[in-house]
């Protein structure tokens, strides 16, 4: 009788121990499974976060290369681009414009970038899909443009642990410096190429003590610098040949001797301010004190370059 009781007690303890081991293992398995799901969710979330941080850089790279492709198009054809916004969008996304490809865009279009992101996602066990909803380009100040694009994102873990559907908008700042000016490409049959360089001159004419010092003007002129005068066409407008005024306008000065040296006819009576020169605006002021005789300006140019009231000149 006593043996049976002992056996029963021992059996109960063994069963309790086995049950404890079973439930402990179940809890551990459940905890491990939960931790695995959390890790996958965090992995997908980190992927989305990394993509968001990379989006602006991608917009800058593809955007700047697109503008280079556009100025190559103008230089190669000798014609302006009627709709630069539409042209930008097509090149930005596909790397081509009306079936013309550009070396600068090889593997650099935005669609190619999204393809690389998709491949990277696949190596992480993530399904990535992005549809471009909109691409816009606009001038926000004289020296920079903004590229803005919106994506519809669908990011899913291959194991089905998590899924995100969202729209994200990215903006990249694209500088216009170091681009070729389309105005010169068209106006000189691409024989005179002008690269946009921001002037470092802050004083064109120093007339302190009646010095009539034009060294600043000549540095600006000889260096083919650009000046943001708050008038004339912006860089984006120059792609389409729109030479009307913009608060984001840039301008440089045409060296007619350089134009003549390329075997081109010179507009000898035009203002040398670039957009005025190429549109045939008459220069009514000439023989400006301490400046080359080839420099003619319109009356409205005098205050821009600090000449009015400081240097002598004659009406032409």
NUPA-235083 format. One record per residue (C-alpha): residue number from 1; residue in one letter; x, z, y. Coordinates in steps of 0.25 Angstrom, whole numbers, plus 2048, in hexadecimal, padded with zeros to 3 digits. Each point is the difference from the previous one (the first is absolute). Layout:
BEGIN
+-----+------+-----+-----+-----+
!  nr ! rest !   X !   Z !   Y !
+-----+------+-----+-----+-----+
! NUM !    A !   X !   Z !   Y !
...
+-----+------+-----+-----+-----+
REM end
This chain:
BEGIN
+-----+------+-----+-----+-----+
!  nr ! rest !   X !   Z !   Y !
+-----+------+-----+-----+-----+
!   1 !    X ! 800 ! 800 ! 800 !
!   2 !    X ! 80B ! 804 ! 809 !
!   3 !    X ! 808 ! 7F3 ! 7FD !
!   4 !    X ! 7F4 ! 7F8 ! 803 !
!   5 !    X ! 7FF ! 806 ! 80E !
!   6 !    X ! 80E ! 7FE ! 803 !
!   7 !    X ! 7FF ! 7F2 ! 7FB !
!   8 !    X ! 7F4 ! 7FE ! 809 !
!   9 !    X ! 807 ! 806 ! 80C !
!  10 !    X ! 80D ! 7F7 ! 7FE !
!  11 !    X ! 7F7 ! 7F4 ! 7FF !
!  12 !    X ! 7F9 ! 803 ! 80D !
!  13 !    X ! 80D ! 802 ! 807 !
!  14 !    X ! 805 ! 7F3 ! 7FB !
!  15 !    X ! 7F4 ! 7F8 ! 804 !
!  16 !    X ! 800 ! 806 ! 80E !
!  17 !    X ! 80F ! 7FC ! 801 !
!  18 !    X ! 7FD ! 7F2 ! 7FB !
!  19 !    X ! 7F4 ! 7FF ! 80A !
!  20 !    X ! 809 ! 805 ! 80B !
!  21 !    X ! 80B ! 7F6 ! 7FD !
!  22 !    X ! 7F5 ! 7F5 ! 800 !
!  23 !    X ! 7F9 ! 804 ! 80D !
!  24 !    X ! 80E ! 802 ! 807 !
!  25 !    X ! 804 ! 7F2 ! 7FB !
!  26 !    X ! 7F3 ! 7FA ! 805 !
!  27 !    X ! 802 ! 807 ! 80E !
!  28 !    X ! 80E ! 7FA ! 800 !
!  29 !    X ! 7FB ! 7F2 ! 7FD !
!  30 !    X ! 7F5 ! 801 ! 80A !
!  31 !    X ! 80A ! 805 ! 80A !
!  32 !    X ! 80A ! 7F5 ! 7FD !
!  33 !    X ! 7F5 ! 7F5 ! 801 !
!  34 !    X ! 7FB ! 805 ! 80D !
!  35 !    X ! 80F ! 801 ! 805 !
!  36 !    X ! 802 ! 7F1 ! 7FC !
!  37 !    X ! 7F3 ! 7FC ! 807 !
!  38 !    X ! 805 ! 807 ! 80D !
!  39 !    X ! 80D ! 7FA ! 7FF !
!  40 !    X ! 7FA ! 7F2 ! 7FE !
!  41 !    X ! 7F7 ! 802 ! 80C !
!  42 !    X ! 80C ! 805 ! 808 !
!  43 !    X ! 808 ! 7F4 ! 7FC !
!  44 !    X ! 7F5 ! 7F6 ! 805 !
!  45 !    X ! 7FE ! 808 ! 80D !
!  46 !    X ! 80F ! 7FF ! 802 !
!  47 !    X ! 800 ! 7F1 ! 7FE !
!  48 !    X ! 7F5 ! 7FE ! 80A !
!  49 !    X ! 808 ! 809 ! 80A !
!  50 !    X ! 80D ! 7F8 ! 7FE !
!  51 !    X ! 7F8 ! 7F3 ! 802 !
!  52 !    X ! 7FA ! 805 ! 80D !
!  53 !    X ! 80E ! 804 ! 805 !
!  54 !    X ! 806 ! 7F2 ! 7FC !
!  55 !    X ! 7F4 ! 7F9 ! 806 !
!  56 !    X ! 805 ! 7FF ! 80F !
!  57 !    X ! 80E ! 7FC ! 7FB !
!  58 !    X ! 7FA ! 7F5 ! 7F8 !
!  59 !    X ! 7F8 ! 7FB ! 80C !
!  60 !    X ! 80C ! 800 ! 809 !
!  61 !    X ! 809 ! 7F8 ! 7F6 !
!  62 !    X ! 7F5 ! 7F6 ! 7FD !
!  63 !    X ! 7FB ! 7FF ! 80E !
!  64 !    X ! 80E ! 7FE ! 806 !
!  65 !    X ! 804 ! 7F5 ! 7F6 !
!  66 !    X ! 7F2 ! 7FA ! 802 !
!  67 !    X ! 803 ! 7FE ! 80F !
!  68 !    X ! 80E ! 7FA ! 7FD !
!  69 !    X ! 7F8 ! 7F6 ! 7F7 !
!  70 !    X ! 7F7 ! 7FD ! 80B !
!  71 !    X ! 80B ! 7FD ! 80A !
!  72 !    X ! 807 ! 7F8 ! 7F5 !
!  73 !    X ! 7F3 ! 7F8 ! 7FF !
!  74 !    X ! 800 ! 7FE ! 80F !
!  75 !    X ! 80F ! 7FC ! 801 !
!  76 !    X ! 7FE ! 7F6 ! 7F4 !
!  77 !    X ! 7F4 ! 7F9 ! 805 !
!  78 !    X ! 802 ! 801 ! 80F !
!  79 !    X ! 7F1 ! 804 ! 801 !
!  80 !    X ! 7F9 ! 80D ! 803 !
!  81 !    X ! 7F8 ! 807 ! 7F6 !
!  82 !    X ! 7F1 ! 7FF ! 805 !
!  83 !    X ! 7FB ! 80D ! 7F9 !
!  84 !    X ! 80C ! 809 ! 7FF !
!  85 !    X ! 7F7 ! 80B ! 7FA !
!  86 !    X ! 7FB ! 7F8 ! 7F5 !
!  87 !    X ! 80E ! 7FB ! 7FD !
!  88 !    X ! 806 ! 80E ! 800 !
!  89 !    X ! 7F5 ! 804 ! 7F6 !
!  90 !    X ! 803 ! 7F5 ! 7F7 !
!  91 !    X ! 80F ! 801 ! 800 !
!  92 !    X ! 800 ! 80F ! 7FF !
!  93 !    X ! 7F7 ! 800 ! 7F4 !
!  94 !    X ! 805 ! 7F4 ! 7F8 !
!  95 !    X ! 80D ! 7FC ! 806 !
!  96 !    X ! 7FB ! 7F2 ! 803 !
!  97 !    X ! 7F9 ! 7F8 ! 80C !
!  98 !    X ! 7F8 ! 7F4 ! 7FC !
!  99 !    X ! 808 ! 7FF ! 7F3 !
! 100 !    X ! 80D ! 801 ! 808 !
! 101 !    X ! 809 ! 80A ! 7FA !
! 102 !    X ! 80B ! 808 ! 807 !
! 103 !    X ! 80D ! 805 ! 7FA !
! 104 !    X ! 7FF ! 80D ! 809 !
! 105 !    X ! 7F3 ! 803 ! 7F8 !
! 106 !    X ! 805 ! 7FE ! 7F2 !
! 107 !    X ! 7FC ! 80D ! 7F9 !
! 108 !    X ! 7FD ! 806 ! 80D !
! 109 !    X ! 7F1 ! 7FD ! 802 !
! 110 !    X ! 7F7 ! 80C ! 800 !
! 111 !    X ! 7F9 ! 7FB ! 7F3 !
! 112 !    X ! 80E ! 800 ! 7FA !
! 113 !    X ! 802 ! 80E ! 804 !
! 114 !    X ! 7F2 ! 804 ! 7FA !
! 115 !    X ! 805 ! 7FA ! 7F3 !
! 116 !    X ! 80C ! 808 ! 800 !
! 117 !    X ! 7F8 ! 80D ! 802 !
! 118 !    X ! 7F7 ! 7FC ! 7F5 !
! 119 !    X ! 80C ! 7FE ! 7F7 !
! 120 !    X ! 805 ! 80D ! 804 !
! 121 !    X ! 7F3 ! 807 ! 7FD !
! 122 !    X ! 7FF ! 7FA ! 7F2 !
! 123 !    X ! 80D ! 807 ! 7FD !
! 124 !    X ! 7FA ! 80D ! 804 !
! 125 !    X ! 7F3 ! 7FE ! 7F7 !
! 126 !    X ! 7F8 ! 7FD ! 80D !
! 127 !    X ! 7F7 ! 7F4 ! 802 !
! 128 !    X ! 801 ! 7FB ! 80E !
! 129 !    X ! 7F7 ! 7F6 ! 807 !
! 130 !    X ! 800 ! 7FD ! 80F !
! 131 !    X ! 7F7 ! 7F6 ! 808 !
! 132 !    X ! 804 ! 7FD ! 80E !
! 133 !    X ! 7F4 ! 801 ! 809 !
! 134 !    X ! 806 ! 7FD ! 80D !
! 135 !    X ! 80D ! 7FC ! 807 !
! 136 !    X ! 801 ! 800 ! 80F !
! 137 !    X ! 80C ! 7FE ! 80A !
! 138 !    X ! 800 ! 804 ! 80E !
! 139 !    X ! 809 ! 803 ! 80C !
! 140 !    X ! 800 ! 80E ! 805 !
! 141 !    X ! 80B ! 800 ! 809 !
! 142 !    X ! 80A ! 7F5 ! 805 !
! 143 !    X ! 80B ! 803 ! 7F5 !
! 144 !    X ! 7F7 ! 803 ! 7F4 !
! 145 !    X ! 7F5 ! 7FB ! 7F8 !
! 146 !    X ! 7F7 ! 808 ! 7F6 !
! 147 !    X ! 7FD ! 7FB ! 7F2 !
! 148 !    X ! 7F3 ! 807 ! 7FB !
! 149 !    X ! 7FB ! 7FE ! 7F2 !
! 150 !    X ! 7F5 ! 806 ! 7F8 !
! 151 !    X ! 800 ! 801 ! 7F0 !
! 152 !    X ! 7F5 ! 804 ! 7F6 !
! 153 !    X ! 808 ! 808 ! 7F6 !
! 154 !    X ! 7FC ! 803 ! 7F2 !
! 155 !    X ! 80A ! 809 ! 7F9 !
! 156 !    X ! 7FD ! 805 ! 7F2 !
! 157 !    X ! 808 ! 807 ! 7F5 !
! 158 !    X ! 801 ! 7F8 ! 7F3 !
! 159 !    X ! 7FC ! 80D ! 7F9 !
! 160 !    X ! 7F3 ! 801 ! 807 !
! 161 !    X ! 804 ! 80D ! 806 !
! 162 !    X ! 7FE ! 7FC ! 80F !
! 163 !    X ! 7FB ! 7F5 ! 809 !
! 164 !    X ! 801 ! 7FE ! 80F !
! 165 !    X ! 7F8 ! 7F5 ! 807 !
! 166 !    X ! 803 ! 800 ! 80F !
! 167 !    X ! 802 ! 7F7 ! 80C !
! 168 !    X ! 80D ! 802 ! 808 !
! 169 !    X ! 805 ! 7FA ! 80D !
! 170 !    X ! 80F ! 7FF ! 803 !
! 171 !    X ! 807 ! 7FC ! 80D !
! 172 !    X ! 80E ! 7FB ! 802 !
! 173 !    X ! 807 ! 7FE ! 80D !
! 174 !    X ! 807 ! 7F3 ! 801 !
! 175 !    X ! 80A ! 7FD ! 80B !
! 176 !    X ! 801 ! 7F3 ! 807 !
! 177 !    X ! 80F ! 801 ! 803 !
! 178 !    X ! 809 ! 7F7 ! 7F9 !
! 179 !    X ! 7F5 ! 7F5 ! 7FE !
! 180 !    X ! 802 ! 7F2 ! 805 !
! 181 !    X ! 7F7 ! 7FD ! 80C !
! 182 !    X ! 7F6 ! 7F5 ! 7FC !
! 183 !    X ! 7FF ! 7FC ! 80E !
! 184 !    X ! 80E ! 7FB ! 800 !
! 185 !    X ! 7FF ! 7FA ! 7F2 !
! 186 !    X ! 7F4 ! 7F7 ! 805 !
! 187 !    X ! 805 ! 7FE ! 80E !
! 188 !    X ! 80E ! 7FB ! 7FC !
! 189 !    X ! 7FD ! 7F9 ! 7F3 !
! 190 !    X ! 807 ! 80C ! 7FA !
! 191 !    X ! 80D ! 7FC ! 806 !
! 192 !    X ! 801 ! 80D ! 808 !
! 193 !    X ! 7FD ! 80C ! 7F8 !
! 194 !    X ! 7FD ! 80D ! 807 !
! 195 !    X ! 800 ! 80D ! 7F9 !
! 196 !    X ! 7F8 ! 80B ! 806 !
! 197 !    X ! 80A ! 80B ! 805 !
! 198 !    X ! 7FB ! 80B ! 809 !
! 199 !    X ! 807 ! 801 ! 80D !
! 200 !    X ! 809 ! 80C ! 804 !
! 201 !    X ! 800 ! 7FC ! 80E !
! 202 !    X ! 7F8 ! 80A ! 809 !
! 203 !    X ! 804 ! 7FB ! 80E !
! 204 !    X ! 800 ! 7F1 ! 802 !
! 205 !    X ! 804 ! 801 ! 80E !
! 206 !    X ! 807 ! 80B ! 806 !
! 207 !    X ! 7FF ! 7FF ! 80F !
! 208 !    X ! 805 ! 80E ! 804 !
! 209 !    X ! 807 ! 7FF ! 80D !
! 210 !    X ! 7FC ! 7F1 ! 801 !
! 211 !    X ! 80A ! 7FD ! 7F4 !
! 212 !    X ! 7F7 ! 7F5 ! 7FB !
! 213 !    X ! 806 ! 803 ! 7F2 !
! 214 !    X ! 7FA ! 7F7 ! 7F5 !
! 215 !    X ! 809 ! 803 ! 7F5 !
! 216 !    X ! 7F4 ! 807 ! 7F9 !
! 217 !    X ! 7F8 ! 7F3 ! 801 !
! 218 !    X ! 80B ! 7F8 ! 7FB !
! 219 !    X ! 803 ! 809 ! 7F4 !
! 220 !    X ! 7F1 ! 7FE ! 7FC !
! 221 !    X ! 801 ! 7F1 ! 802 !
! 222 !    X ! 80D ! 7FD ! 7F9 !
! 223 !    X ! 7FC ! 809 ! 7F4 !
! 224 !    X ! 7F3 ! 7F9 ! 7FE !
! 225 !    X ! 7F9 ! 80E ! 801 !
! 226 !    X ! 7F1 ! 802 ! 800 !
! 227 !    X ! 7F8 ! 809 ! 809 !
! 228 !    X ! 7F3 ! 806 ! 7FF !
! 229 !    X ! 7FA ! 7FD ! 80D !
! 230 !    X ! 7F1 ! 803 ! 7FD !
! 231 !    X ! 7FC ! 7F2 ! 802 !
! 232 !    X ! 802 ! 7F2 ! 7F8 !
! 233 !    X ! 7FE ! 7FF ! 7F1 !
! 234 !    X ! 802 ! 80A ! 7F6 !
! 235 !    X ! 809 ! 7FC ! 7F4 !
! 236 !    X ! 7F3 ! 7FE ! 7F7 !
! 237 !    X ! 7FA ! 7F7 ! 80B !
! 238 !    X ! 80D ! 7F8 ! 800 !
! 239 !    X ! 7FE ! 7FC ! 7F2 !
! 240 !    X ! 7F3 ! 7F9 ! 804 !
! 241 !    X ! 805 ! 7FA ! 80D !
! 242 !    X ! 7F7 ! 809 ! 808 !
! 243 !    X ! 807 ! 802 ! 80D !
! 244 !    X ! 7F6 ! 808 ! 807 !
! 245 !    X ! 803 ! 80E ! 805 !
! 246 !    X ! 800 ! 80D ! 7F8 !
! 247 !    X ! 804 ! 80E ! 803 !
! 248 !    X ! 809 ! 7FF ! 7F4 !
! 249 !    X ! 807 ! 7F3 ! 805 !
! 250 !    X ! 80F ! 7FD ! 7FF !
! 251 !    X ! 808 ! 7F6 ! 807 !
! 252 !    X ! 80E ! 7FB ! 801 !
! 253 !    X ! 807 ! 7F6 ! 809 !
! 254 !    X ! 803 ! 7F2 ! 7FC !
! 255 !    X ! 80E ! 7FB ! 802 !
! 256 !    X ! 7FE ! 7F1 ! 804 !
! 257 !    X ! 80F ! 7FD ! 7FE !
! 258 !    X ! 7FE ! 804 ! 7F1 !
! 259 !    X ! 7F3 ! 7F7 ! 7FF !
! 260 !    X ! 808 ! 7F5 ! 806 !
! 261 !    X ! 80B ! 801 ! 7F7 !
! 262 !    X ! 7F7 ! 7FE ! 7F4 !
! 263 !    X ! 7FC ! 7F2 ! 806 !
! 264 !    X ! 7F3 ! 805 ! 805 !
! 265 !    X ! 7F9 ! 7FC ! 80D !
! 266 !    X ! 800 ! 80C ! 80A !
! 267 !    X ! 7F4 ! 804 ! 808 !
! 268 !    X ! 809 ! 801 ! 80C !
! 269 !    X ! 7F4 ! 805 ! 809 !
! 270 !    X ! 7FA ! 80A ! 7F7 !
! 271 !    X ! 802 ! 80F ! 800 !
! 272 !    X ! 80B ! 805 ! 7F6 !
! 273 !    X ! 7F7 ! 80B ! 7FB !
! 274 !    X ! 7FE ! 7FB ! 7F2 !
! 275 !    X ! 7F0 ! 7FF ! 7FF !
! 276 !    X ! 800 ! 7FA ! 80E !
! 277 !    X ! 80B ! 7F6 ! 7FD !
! 278 !    X ! 7F9 ! 7FB ! 7F3 !
! 279 !    X ! 7F3 ! 7FF ! 807 !
! 280 !    X ! 805 ! 7F9 ! 80C !
! 281 !    X ! 7FE ! 80B ! 80A !
! 282 !    X ! 806 ! 7FC ! 80D !
! 283 !    X ! 80C ! 808 ! 805 !
! 284 !    X ! 7FE ! 801 ! 80F !
! 285 !    X ! 80C ! 809 ! 803 !
! 286 !    X ! 80E ! 7FA ! 7FF !
! 287 !    X ! 80E ! 802 ! 805 !
! 288 !    X ! 7FF ! 80F ! 7FD !
! 289 !    X ! 80C ! 808 ! 806 !
! 290 !    X ! 80B ! 803 ! 7F6 !
! 291 !    X ! 7F8 ! 7F9 ! 7F4 !
! 292 !    X ! 803 ! 7F2 ! 7FA !
! 293 !    X ! 7FA ! 7F4 ! 807 !
! 294 !    X ! 7F9 ! 7FC ! 7F3 !
! 295 !    X ! 7F7 ! 80D ! 801 !
! 296 !    X ! 7F2 ! 7FE ! 806 !
! 297 !    X ! 7F5 ! 80A ! 800 !
! 298 !    X ! 7F1 ! 800 ! 804 !
! 299 !    X ! 7FC ! 809 ! 80B !
! 300 !    X ! 7FA ! 80A ! 7F6 !
! 301 !    X ! 80E ! 802 ! 7F9 !
! 302 !    X ! 807 ! 805 ! 80C !
! 303 !    X ! 7FB ! 80F ! 7FF !
! 304 !    X ! 801 ! 800 ! 7F1 !
! 305 !    X ! 80F ! 7FD ! 801 !
! 306 !    X ! 803 ! 808 ! 80D !
! 307 !    X ! 803 ! 7F4 ! 808 !
! 308 !    X ! 7F5 ! 801 ! 80B !
! 309 !    X ! 805 ! 806 ! 80D !
! 310 !    X ! 80E ! 802 ! 7FB !
! 311 !    X ! 806 ! 7F2 ! 7FE !
! 312 !    X ! 7FF ! 7F4 ! 809 !
! 313 !    X ! 7FA ! 7F3 ! 7FA !
! 314 !    X ! 7F9 ! 7F4 ! 804 !
! 315 !    X ! 7F2 ! 7F9 ! 7FD !
! 316 !    X ! 802 ! 7F4 ! 7F8 !
+-----+------+-----+-----+-----+
REM end
